[in-house]
């Protein structure tokens, strides 16, 4: 997903990550015991060396400590990286959207400005959404916890999802007793013991958590109005799970995809010393792309997953998705063009190393029938090409009441 969420921005802007210059060295992401990644410390170090971070006396008796001015940051970035002013401004925007810097002037606004002062955040600025559990580490067993969690989430989904399971009606969470139960139950995720869990146990649990976490975030903070809001939700909002912090981004790319780089990223979510690394799904599971809510109206149907049958349930959901116009179309009149959902472009490495392997993966998922027969015939001839369907980027969390 962000990744999926980042793709919207990448369609209109260069694919290069605007923060790429920060990651020339090997930098691990550390969400375990603090909200901020390790590259934040790298950035602060570079800014301090450049004498950007100072104590500013703005008026009599008012001093802004550990602050920098937007203009100074932009000029420094342009000088050090040889990028254009617009790219430097985008980096400044990323800093405030990810809560790395707080505005200190009265003229607060969502847009980064060269005329404002910004103060570095404290290490404990971001508080996990499930904060508040009694500290009893490694006392909750995943198998029983996931089944209880799944039952509660399914009751919530039964009430808040549209008929096709692709839209989330946020208003229906108001005074929803099952959602209140979930808010209490999710706090106990902090005390989970994941040390001896199986791949299927973690797969089912983290997919269920991911999908419900997006609902929780959006209900709490509102429907994101811009791509920056989406990225903030997915990169910078956390649950504490088994004593470690997880954002939706780290769940998808770190756990479910087997610690692979997100779209446009130059580093993996978990570094070599990250204690979450042993919990990743070995090699990643491609079916998760049909199991998670991608936050758009063209998502695969949203549902819950059991530990006992998670792979079959995911495969069933993938079949349903592939039979929809959002994921697969065939135009045999134009040189056998196969139109695919863009997940097969953005996450191509998850499905295979070339088009033949990707198409073979799809054929293995499809059930017997006309669609599979058509694809098999095209595959056997070996003369085909891929094109990619447009994505409906509208957020699939909506309010029925205006």
N, C-alpha and C positions, 0 to 999 in steps of 0.2 A: 504494500500500500504505500506510503508517501514516498517516495517511490511512486506509488500510484497517484498520490496526491501531488507529488512534485512534478509528475508528468505534464499536468495541465500547464504549468509555468514553462516547462521545457519545450512545449510545442510552439511557443511564441518567442522564446529567448534562446540563445545559444545553449547547447547541451552542457558546456563547461560549467562546473560548479563555481559560483562566484567566490566561495571560500577556499578554493583549491590551493591557494598560495599558503594557507595555514598548515597544510598537510604534506609538506615536502619531506618531513621526517616521519618515521613510523610512530604514530600516536594512537594509543588505545583509548577507547571510550569507557568511562567509569561512571556508571549510574548506581553503583552498589550502595555506597554510604553517603551520597550527596547527590543533589539534583543536577550538578553541572558536570559536563564531560571534561576529560583531561586536556583537550585542546583549548579549552577556555583558559587554563593556566598558561598554556603556551602563548596565547594571544595577549594575556595580561603582561607576561614577561616581555614580549616584543614591544608593547605599548609603553611600558615603563622605561625600557632602554631608550626609546625615542623621546622620552620626556613628555609624553602626551598626558599622563595621569598626574594630576596635581591637586592641591587644595586651592580652590578659587574663592576669593573674597568678592562676593557679588554686591553686597551692600553693608552698611554699618552693622557689625555684630553678626552677620550671616556668612558663614563659610561653608562651601561645598567641598567635602573631603573625598578623596579618591575619585575624582571626576575628570571628564574630558569634554572638550567642545566638539560638536559635530563637524565644524569646518576643519579643525585640526586633524581629525581622524581621516576625513576624505582626502585632504592634501597629502597626508602621510601614505595612505594606501596607493594613491596615484603615483607618488614618487617611487615607492618601493617595488611596486608590481607592474608599473607601466600600463595600467588599465585606464580606460576612459572614466570620466567623472560619473557617468551614469552607472557604471559597474561598481565604482567605489560607494556610491549612494546605496546601491542594492545591498552591499555588505553591511553598511550601517543599519539598514532596515532589518536585516537578518538578526543583528545583535539585539535590537530592542524587541523583535517579535519572539525571539527565543529566551527573552527575559535575562539576557546577559548584562543588560544595562538599563537603568531606570531613569526616566526623565526627572530633572531637578528644577526646571523652570516652570512658571505658572502656565505657559502656553502649551499645555499637554495636548497631544494629538497622536493618532495612529501612524503618522508618516514621519520617517526620520528627517530631521532638519539640520542644516549646517549652522543654524542660529541658536540651537538649544544646547544646554549642558546635560550630560548624562553621567550618572553615578554607577559605579560597579556594584553588582548585586552581592549580597552576602551568600556564603556557601549553603545556608539552610533556607534559601528563599522559597524553593518549591516544596510543597508539602504533599505527600501522596494522597490520592483521593480516598483511599481506604484506611487512612490513619486513625488510630484510636483503639486498636486491639490490645488486650492484656498481653504482656510480653511472656510468651510460653513457647520458645523456639523449638521446632522439630517435634511438636506434640500432635499435629493433625495429619492423619494419613490421607494421601491423595485419592485412593480408590473410593472410599466412602464419601469423601468431601465432594469429589466431582459429581457423583451421582445425585447427591443432595442439591448441589449447585445447579446441575442440569435440570432437575425437576422444577426448581424455582424459576430459572431463566425461561424454560419452555412455557410455563404459565404466563410469564410476562410477554413473551413473543406471541402467544395465542391472542393476546388482547391488543398489542400495539402494532402488529404487522399488517400490511395490506393483504389482499387475497392472494396475490402472486408472490408474497413473501419478499418483496424488494423494497418496499417503502416502510419507514418507521414513523408512526404518528406520535410525536412527543407528548401532545396534550393528554393522551391516554395514561400517562404515567402519574398524572396528578391524582393524589389520594389512592394510588394503587397499592394495596396491602402487600402484594407479592414483591413489588419493587422495594418497599420498606424492609421486607424480609431479606432481600438481596443485599441492601446496604449494610445490614448487620452481619450477614453471612460473609460478605467479601472481606470484611476486616480480618476474619480468621485466616485468610490466605497468607497473611504475614507469618503465621506459625506453622505453615506446611512443612512436612518432611519430604523432600524430593530426591533424597540420596539413593534410594533403591527402587526407583520407579522404572517402568518399562517405557519403550518408545510410544506404544499406543496410549498408555496412560497420559503421558505428557502431551501427545498430539491432540487428544480429545480435550483435555483440560485447557490448554493454551488457546485453542481455537474458540472454545466456549467463552473464555475470559476475554479474548480479543473482541469478539462481536458484541458482548455485553458492555465492555469497557467503552467502546465508541458511543453506545447509547447513553451511558452514564455521563461521559464527558460532555456530550452535546446537550443533554438535558440540563446539566449544571451550568454550563457556560453559554449556551445558546447556539443556534445554527450558525456556522461560520459564514461570514459575509464575503471573505476574500481568500485567495490561495494562502496568504500569510497566516490567517486564522487557522486554516486547515493544518498547515505545517506545525503551528504552535501546539495544536491539540495532539498531533501524532508524535512529534519529537519531544515535547517538553511537558507532558502530563504523565503521571505515574501511578502505578499500584505497587505496594510492597508485597512481594510474593516470596515466601521462604526466606525472608530476611534480606532480600535484594530488591532494588528498584527496577521496574520494567515499564517502558513506554510502549505504546502500540507498535512503534517502529522497531524496537528491540525484540518484541515478541515475534513479529512477522519475519524480519530479516535475520535476527539472531537465533531464535529457537526454531521456528517452523521451516525456514529455508536453509537451515544448517549453517548459520553464520556466514551468509553471503552478503556482498555489498548491495546496498540499496541503489535505486536508479540515480545516476549522476554522482554517486559517492565514491570516494577514493580509499575508503577504509571499511573494514568489517565492523559490525556493532560490538563484538566482544574481542578484546585483546587476548594475547597468549596467556596472561596471568589472571584473566577474569574468571571468577569462581562460578559464573553461570555457564561457562563454555561446555562443561561435561553434560549439561542438560539439553544441548541442541539435538535436533533430529538428525541422525547421521545421514549425510548426503542431501538432506532436505527432502520434503515431500511435495511434489508438484500439485497434487490434488488440493493442497491448501488454498490455491488460487480460486478454486470453486467452492471453498468452504467458508472463506472469510467475507465479511461485508467490506467491499472496496470503497464505500462512502459515496457511490454514485448511483443514479437511477438505472444503470445498466449492470448492476451487480448480479451475481448468482443468487438464487434464493437463499434466504437467511434461515438457519435452523440450528438445533443443538445436536451434539454428538456424544455417543456413549463410548466408554472405554472398551467394552466387549466387542463392538462391531464398527469401530470408527472408520476403518479403511473402506469397508463396503458402503457405509453411509455416505462417505465423501464421494465415492465413485458414483453412487446413485445421484447425488446432487450434481456432479459433473455431467452426467448423461442428460439430465434435465436442462442444464445450462446450454450444452452443445446443440440441443434440439431447438433452442430459441434463436431468434434473429439477432440477438445481441452478441452471440459467440461464434456462429458458424453459418456461412452461406456458400453455395456452390453455383458458379456460372459456367456451365459446360459449353455455352455458345461462344465464349471468348477465350479460346485456347486453354480451357480448363483452369480458370482462375478460382482459387479457394480463398474466400474472404474470412478472416479470423479476427476474433477479439484481440485487442492490442496487448493483452497480457502475454500473448505468444510472441510479441515483439519485445516488450519491455523486459520480460523474464525468460527470454528464449533459452538461456543456458539451463534453466530448470527442466526443460522438456526434451532437450537433445542438442547435439552439436551442429546439426544441419537440418534442412527442411525435411529430408526423408525421415530422420529420427523423430522430428516433431509430429509429422503426419502419422507415423507408426504409433506414437504414443496416443494420439487421438483415436486411431482405429482400435487400439486395445481397450479403450474406455467405452466406446460406443457399443450398444447392444445390437443384436442382429436386426436387420431391417433395411428399408430402402436407402436411408441416408448412408449407412455403413457400406452398402453394396456400391453406391455411386463413388464414394471415396476410395474404396478398395480397387475399383476399376481404374480410377485415375492414378492411384499409387502404382499399380502393376504396370501401366504404360510408361510411367516415369516422366511424362511430359505435362508439367503443371507449374504454376507459380502461386505465390502467396500475395495477397493484398490485405490491408488491415482496415477494419470497420471503424467508423467514427465513434467516439465515446460520448455519451451524454453526461457531461460533467456536473450537472445539477446535483446538489447534495440530496441524498435520499432520506434524510431526516427532516420532516416537515411538521408544521402545525396546522391542524384542521381549522382551528379558530384563529381569526385574524385579530 
